[in-house]
Amino acid sequence: MTEDTAEVPPCAFIGLRGCDLAAIATLDRVLGRGTFPDGSFVKRRQRLFVVAVNCTEPGGLCFCASMGTGPAAGPGYDLALTEQVDGDGRRYLVDVGTPQGAEVLAAVPHRGAGVAETSRARAAVAAASHRMGRQMPQTNHRELLIRSRESPQWEQVADRCLTCGNCTMVCPTCYCTSTEDVTDLTGEHAERWQHWASCFEFDFTYIHGGSVRQSGASRYRHWLTHKLGTWHDQFGMSGCVGCGRCIAWCPTGIDITEEMNLLARAEADDD
């Protein structure tokens, strides 16, 4: 039985944040639609139950507010929780997003929320948007990157970038893969394997004669420009959801928000 014909088991994601929901929505557009949708992704997506959590305490690397993806959980959840802690203990305000979510909520003890409780929860989430640890520049990122194509900043960031691909491995919207065909020693059995790939790999752009993007500067520029710029041309949305994972996992501390703000300030200084 192949994966295409196997029954996909149901799956639940518990504790997803607004940035995670935005990432799923992005992958829906990239892998779930178009001329050649990924059948495996579509089947798993259809069997997914999502319990989201609205953020009331953003982390130091978060910048979802400046990307329009949080801290409130956007569409795509079955249930969304907002934590409330007071003298009476810990409670959760629950928003229902789908009939499946309502069915699950009905199976657990709960009561209707009062107006004051609802208002307090909404206010806590709204306040979190003003306490983000990072912020993207308030400008058109796509146009900024187009104008900054020849910026000397690309070489400066390349001096620190190891082209290790950590940022692409932890990014919730990076979707690139490569395909490998293998056979056994007899040549009678063949398999096709799909692997995660990164645009930071030297062989990622390999064609006959060599790789197109050979320098670290060109590979970082491609990643950032695609994520925040040309993604709009392909999918009508940004490829960045403001989660900050690429900052957290960069071994040399490269900060995507810092790089974009440096480009914006350099352009303002030139004007």
Backbone torsions as a table, in degrees:
resi	resn	phi	psi	omega
1	MET	NA	130.0	179.6
2	THR	-90.0	167.8	179.7
3	GLU	-63.1	-31.4	-178.3
4	ASP	-64.6	-31.2	-176.8
5	THR	-103.6	-11.8	-179.2
6	ALA	-70.4	148.4	175.7
7	GLU	-72.4	127.9	179.9
8	VAL	-86.8	121.9	-178.9
9	PRO	-71.0	152.3	176.5
10	PRO	-66.7	153.2	-177.3
11	CYS	-142.7	147.2	178.1
12	ALA	-124.8	134.7	171.6
13	PHE	-104.2	122.7	-177.1
14	ILE	-112.5	127.9	174.2
15	GLY	89.2	19.9	177.4
16	LEU	-67.7	142.8	178.7
17	ARG	-98.1	175.5	-179.4
18	GLY	-57.0	-40.3	179.5
19	CYS	-64.0	-36.8	178.9
20	ASP	-66.9	-41.3	177.6
21	LEU	-63.1	-40.0	177.6
22	ALA	-63.7	-36.0	178.5
23	ALA	-66.4	-41.4	177.6
24	ILE	-62.8	-41.6	178.0
25	ALA	-62.4	-35.9	177.4
26	THR	-65.8	-45.6	179.3
27	LEU	-67.0	-30.2	174.0
28	ASP	-57.2	-41.7	-178.7
29	ARG	-74.6	-35.6	-176.5
30	VAL	-79.0	-48.7	-172.6
31	LEU	-102.7	-20.9	-174.2
32	GLY	-98.8	-7.3	-178.3
33	ARG	-130.8	-166.4	177.4
34	GLY	86.5	-172.0	-176.1
35	THR	-71.4	-35.7	-176.5
36	PHE	-128.5	75.1	179.3
37	PRO	-66.4	150.3	178.1
38	ASP	-80.4	107.7	-175.4
39	GLY	-60.2	-38.5	179.3
40	SER	-63.7	-43.5	178.2
41	PHE	-62.9	-45.3	-176.7
42	VAL	-60.2	-43.9	-178.8
43	LYS	-64.6	-42.8	179.5
44	ARG	-67.8	-37.8	-179.9
45	ARG	-63.5	-38.4	-179.1
46	GLN	-68.3	-21.9	-177.5
47	ARG	-102.7	16.1	-173.8
48	LEU	-97.5	134.0	173.7
49	PHE	-114.3	128.5	-172.3
50	VAL	-118.3	123.6	170.4
51	VAL	-109.6	109.4	-177.3
52	ALA	-95.6	164.4	177.4
53	VAL	-131.8	124.5	174.4
54	ASN	-73.2	136.0	-177.7
55	CYS	-82.7	129.2	172.0
56	THR	-114.9	-12.9	177.7
57	GLU	-134.5	88.5	-178.8
58	PRO	-67.6	154.2	178.8
59	GLY	-83.3	169.8	-177.6
60	GLY	-67.8	-20.1	-179.2
61	LEU	-102.6	1.1	-176.5
62	CYS	-76.1	140.6	171.9
63	PHE	-144.7	34.0	-177.3
64	CYS	-64.9	-30.9	-178.4
65	ALA	-61.8	-39.7	-179.2
66	SER	-77.5	-9.8	175.6
67	MET	-102.8	-1.8	178.2
68	GLY	71.6	26.2	-176.8
69	THR	-115.5	-0.6	-178.0
70	GLY	-171.7	-173.8	7.4
71	PRO	-81.8	-8.7	176.7
72	ALA	-76.7	140.7	177.7
73	ALA	-68.1	128.1	179.2
74	GLY	-86.0	-164.7	-179.4
75	PRO	-61.7	154.1	175.4
76	GLY	118.8	-6.7	-179.8
77	TYR	-96.1	156.3	170.0
78	ASP	-88.8	-42.4	173.9
79	LEU	-136.1	143.7	176.1
80	ALA	-128.9	132.0	-176.7
81	LEU	-109.4	141.9	169.9
82	THR	-124.1	116.8	-176.2
83	GLU	-75.5	138.3	175.2
84	GLN	-131.7	125.7	179.8
85	VAL	-121.2	123.7	178.2
86	ASP	-147.3	-164.4	-178.1
87	GLY	-63.4	-20.4	180.0
88	ASP	-89.0	1.0	179.9
89	GLY	110.4	-156.1	-176.9
90	ARG	-106.4	126.6	179.2
91	ARG	-135.1	167.0	-179.4
92	TYR	-131.5	128.9	168.6
93	LEU	-83.8	130.9	-174.8
94	VAL	-114.2	125.9	171.6
95	ASP	-102.8	135.3	-179.3
96	VAL	-99.6	127.6	-177.2
97	GLY	-106.9	-21.6	-176.7
98	THR	-144.1	162.9	173.8
99	PRO	-58.8	-34.0	177.8
100	GLN	-64.7	-38.0	177.1
101	GLY	-65.2	-40.9	178.6
102	ALA	-63.2	-36.1	179.6
103	GLU	-66.1	-41.8	179.1
104	VAL	-67.6	-42.9	180.0
105	LEU	-62.0	-37.4	-179.4
106	ALA	-64.5	-20.7	-177.1
107	ALA	-86.5	-4.9	-179.3
108	VAL	-120.9	152.9	178.9
109	PRO	-63.3	133.2	178.9
110	HIS	-162.3	170.0	175.7
111	ARG	-140.8	164.5	177.9
112	GLY	-69.6	143.0	-179.8
113	ALA	-84.1	142.7	175.7
114	GLY	-79.3	165.3	-179.6
115	VAL	-61.4	-41.9	-179.3
116	ALA	-65.3	-39.7	179.3
117	GLU	-65.1	-43.0	179.2
118	THR	-64.7	-44.2	-179.7
119	SER	-63.2	-41.4	-179.9
120	ARG	-63.7	-40.5	179.7
121	ALA	-66.9	-43.7	179.8
122	ARG	-63.8	-39.3	-179.4
123	ALA	-65.7	-37.3	179.8
124	ALA	-64.9	-39.3	178.5
125	VAL	-69.5	-42.2	179.4
126	ALA	-62.7	-38.9	-179.9
127	ALA	-65.9	-30.8	-179.4
128	ALA	-64.0	-27.3	-179.0
129	SER	-65.6	-18.2	179.9
130	HIS	-98.5	6.1	-179.7
131	ARG	-123.1	31.5	179.6
132	MET	-69.6	144.0	179.0
133	GLY	-75.2	-23.1	-179.2
134	ARG	-137.3	166.0	177.2
135	GLN	-152.7	136.1	173.6
136	MET	-78.9	153.3	176.5
137	PRO	-63.4	144.0	-179.1
138	GLN	-85.5	78.4	-180.0
139	THR	-154.2	173.0	177.1
140	ASN	-76.2	105.2	-174.1
141	HIS	-63.6	-38.4	-179.8
142	ARG	-61.2	-49.5	-178.6
143	GLU	-67.4	-37.3	178.1
144	LEU	-60.3	-43.8	-178.6
145	LEU	-69.2	-34.8	176.0
146	ILE	-62.6	-45.3	-178.9
147	ARG	-71.1	-20.3	-175.4
148	SER	-100.8	16.7	-174.8
149	ARG	-57.3	-37.9	-178.0
150	GLU	-100.0	19.3	-179.0
151	SER	-64.5	139.5	175.8
152	PRO	-67.3	-10.1	-179.0
153	GLN	-64.4	-27.7	-179.5
154	TRP	-62.8	-37.8	177.7
155	GLU	-71.3	-32.9	179.7
156	GLN	-66.9	-42.8	179.1
157	VAL	-71.6	-29.1	178.9
158	ALA	-66.6	-26.9	177.3
159	ASP	-65.5	-23.1	179.5
160	ARG	-102.9	-27.5	-174.8
161	CYS	-72.9	129.7	178.1
162	LEU	-90.6	-0.9	-174.1
163	THR	48.9	37.7	-178.1
164	CYS	-78.1	-22.0	179.7
165	GLY	84.2	7.5	178.7
166	ASN	-56.6	-41.2	-177.3
167	CYS	-62.0	-38.7	-179.6
168	THR	-75.2	-28.3	-179.5
169	MET	-73.4	-31.2	-178.4
170	VAL	-99.0	-11.1	178.9
171	CYS	-66.7	127.1	-176.5
172	PRO	-75.0	-3.4	178.6
173	THR	-115.1	-9.8	177.1
174	CYS	-66.4	130.8	-170.9
175	TYR	-130.4	4.6	-172.8
176	CYS	-67.8	141.4	178.5
177	THR	-137.7	163.5	171.1
178	SER	-124.9	160.9	-176.9
179	THR	-120.6	136.8	-178.6
180	GLU	-129.3	129.2	175.3
181	ASP	-101.8	128.8	-179.7
182	VAL	-130.0	150.3	176.8
183	THR	-129.2	160.1	175.3
184	ASP	-81.8	177.7	-175.2
185	LEU	-65.9	-24.9	-179.5
186	THR	-81.9	-17.3	-176.8
187	GLY	77.3	9.9	-176.8
188	GLU	-97.6	-12.4	-178.7
189	HIS	-129.0	129.3	-179.5
190	ALA	-127.8	146.7	177.7
191	GLU	-134.8	150.2	175.6
192	ARG	-118.7	121.4	-177.4
193	TRP	-113.2	140.3	175.9
194	GLN	-109.0	128.7	-177.4
195	HIS	-122.0	151.5	170.8
196	TRP	-62.7	145.1	177.4
197	ALA	-133.9	160.9	-179.7
198	SER	-130.4	139.1	178.3
199	CYS	-71.2	-4.9	174.7
200	PHE	-85.6	-11.2	177.7
201	GLU	-69.8	140.5	-178.1
202	PHE	-61.8	-36.1	-176.8
203	ASP	-86.5	1.7	-176.4
204	PHE	-60.2	-37.2	-179.0
205	THR	-105.3	24.3	-177.6
206	TYR	-67.0	129.1	168.5
207	ILE	-131.6	176.0	-178.1
208	HIS	-56.6	118.4	179.7
209	GLY	110.8	-15.1	177.8
210	GLY	140.9	-175.9	-180.0
211	SER	-90.3	147.1	-177.7
212	VAL	-75.5	-49.4	-178.6
213	ARG	-102.1	98.6	-173.7
214	GLN	-94.5	-22.7	-177.8
215	SER	-95.5	153.7	175.5
216	GLY	-63.2	-36.1	179.5
217	ALA	-62.3	-42.7	-178.9
218	SER	-69.1	-32.9	-179.9
219	ARG	-74.1	-40.1	177.1
220	TYR	-67.0	-41.2	178.8
221	ARG	-61.3	-40.3	178.8
222	HIS	-62.6	-46.6	-178.0
223	TRP	-60.9	-49.5	-177.0
224	LEU	-67.3	-41.0	-179.0
225	THR	-67.0	-37.8	177.3
226	HIS	-68.7	-46.1	-175.2
227	LYS	-60.5	-43.7	-173.3
228	LEU	-107.6	-9.5	-175.3
229	GLY	-119.5	-77.2	-172.7
230	THR	-71.2	-12.3	172.1
231	TRP	-58.1	-35.6	177.4
232	HIS	-61.5	-39.3	-179.9
233	ASP	-67.9	-36.3	-178.4
234	GLN	-79.5	-45.6	-168.5
235	PHE	-123.5	0.7	177.5
236	GLY	71.6	24.0	-178.9
237	MET	-160.1	168.1	176.2
238	SER	-78.3	151.7	175.5
239	GLY	-93.2	2.1	179.7
240	CYS	-110.5	132.6	-178.8
241	VAL	-109.7	3.8	174.7
242	GLY	76.3	26.8	-176.6
243	CYS	-79.8	-25.6	179.5
244	GLY	82.3	5.7	-177.2
245	ARG	-65.4	-35.2	-179.8
246	CYS	-65.1	-31.7	177.0
247	ILE	-70.0	-44.9	-176.6
248	ALA	-62.7	-35.7	-172.8
249	TRP	-100.6	2.4	177.2
250	CYS	-76.1	119.9	-176.9
251	PRO	-67.4	-17.3	178.9
252	THR	-110.0	8.4	173.0
253	GLY	75.8	25.1	177.5
254	ILE	-70.2	132.4	-173.7
255	ASP	-116.4	114.7	-176.6
256	ILE	-60.4	-34.9	179.2
257	THR	-71.3	-37.8	177.7
258	GLU	-64.1	-42.2	-179.5
259	GLU	-63.5	-42.2	179.2
260	MET	-68.0	-38.7	177.9
261	ASN	-68.1	-34.1	175.6
262	LEU	-64.9	-41.3	176.8
263	LEU	-62.8	-41.6	-179.5
264	ALA	-66.4	-41.9	-179.9
265	ARG	-68.6	-38.1	178.8
266	ALA	-63.1	-39.4	178.6
267	GLU	-67.8	-39.4	178.5
268	ALA	-65.2	-36.3	179.2
269	ASP	-68.4	-30.7	180.0
270	ASP	-73.5	-24.6	-176.0
271	ASP	-77.5	NA	NA
